Amino acid sequence: MAYSFNMKVAGESFAVSALYPQTERYCRNYLIDEPGTHYIEMTEQDIVKEREFFVQDAPGNDPSLSKAPGGFIENVALLRKIAEFFPAHRGMLVHGSAIAVDGKGYLFTALSGTGKSTHTALLRKLLGDRTQMVNDDKPIVRFAEDGIMICGTPWMGKHCIGNNVMVPLCGIFFLRQSPDNELKKIEAADALPLLMCQSYRPDNAEDLFATFDMVEEILNIVPMYDFGCNMDISAAELSSSVMK
C-alpha cells in the first residue's frame, strides 16, 4: 500500500509516494495541498539499501540495526533522496545546528558531540525572542534570488527542534571544544575542508562537483569563524557579538 503526500522543502515541492504512514507524519510541518513538482517514489529496494548503510556505519557493524522499523528506515532513505536531489538545483544538505537571530541565519557545524545544539540553546537563552531555530541537525543551504539561504527541513535531530523557514545565511561557525572561548574569522582556503566535511557528498560525480562549487561560492560570500567554546553563557555572548 502506498501513502502519497505533497511536501515543500527549501523552496522545492515534491510529490512523495511512501511505503509507511510514519513518513508522512514525520514531514507533517512541510506538507502542502498543491501537487508537488518533483516525484519521489520510495521502494523496498530503498529500504534494503538504507538498512545496509545503517549496519555499515554502525560501530562494529552492529547487525541489530538491520531490524530497525521500516518507517524509521524509510524516513532516512527519503532524506537521502532529498539530499541527492538538491545539488542539481543549487542547494546542499549540511550537518549542523542553524539558528536565526533578528531574521538572519547562522550555522554552527562540527562533528557530532562537539556541542552545536548546546550552543544554539545558549543563544536562545541569551537572546530570547530575537531567535528562531531553523534546524538542529540537517538544514539545507539554498542559492536563491534573494541570496544564500539556510532552510529548515523535517530532519531536525534527536531534539526535534526547527521551523519551516528560509532565512539569509549570514555566518558559519566551525565549533571546537575549548576551556576558554575564542573566536576568529578564517579565510576561505582554511574553511573549505571543514565545510566539505560537514556537507552531504552525493555519489554522482556531477552532483559532487556541483556541491564543491557551491561550497566555494559560500566561502567567498559568507563570513566564516573558527570558534573554540565552552558550555557557559559567555560563549553565546561571544558568538552573538558578530551577529549584526
PEFEN-V664028 format. One line per field, one symbol per residue. ss: DSSP state (a for helix, b for strand, c for the rest). phi: phi as a letter, one per 20 degrees, with the letter a starting at -180 (. if undefined). burial: # if it has 16 or more other ideal C-beta (glycine too) atoms within 10 Angstrom, else .. A space follows every 50 residues. Layout:
ss=???
phi=???
burial=???
This chain:
ss=ccbbbbbbbccbbbbbbbccaaaaaacaaabccccccbbbbccaaaaaaa aaaaaaacccccaaaaaccaaaaaaaaaaaaaaaaaaaacbbbbccbbbb bccbbbbbbccccccaaaaaaaaaaaaaaabbbbbccccbbbbbccbbbb bccccccccccbcccbbbbbbbbbbbbccccbbbbccaaaaaaaaaacbc ccccaaaaaaaaaaaaaaaaaccbbbbbbcccaaaaaaaacccc
phi=.eddbdbcclnddcedddecffffffegfdfcefffedecdecfffffff fffgffefgmlgffffdfggffffgfffgfffffffgfcmbbecdrddcd clndecddcrfgnfpfffffffffffdlffdbfeaebcfdececfeoedd cfcfednfeldrbecccfedacdeebfbfdfbcbfcegffegfffffddf dfffffffffffffgffgfedefdcecebddegffffffffdec
burial=..#.######.#.###.###.###.##..#.....#...#.#...##..# #..#..........#....##.########.##.###..########### #...######...###########.##...#############....### #######...##.####.#######.....#....#.#..##.##..### .#....#..###.##..##..#.######.....##.###..#.
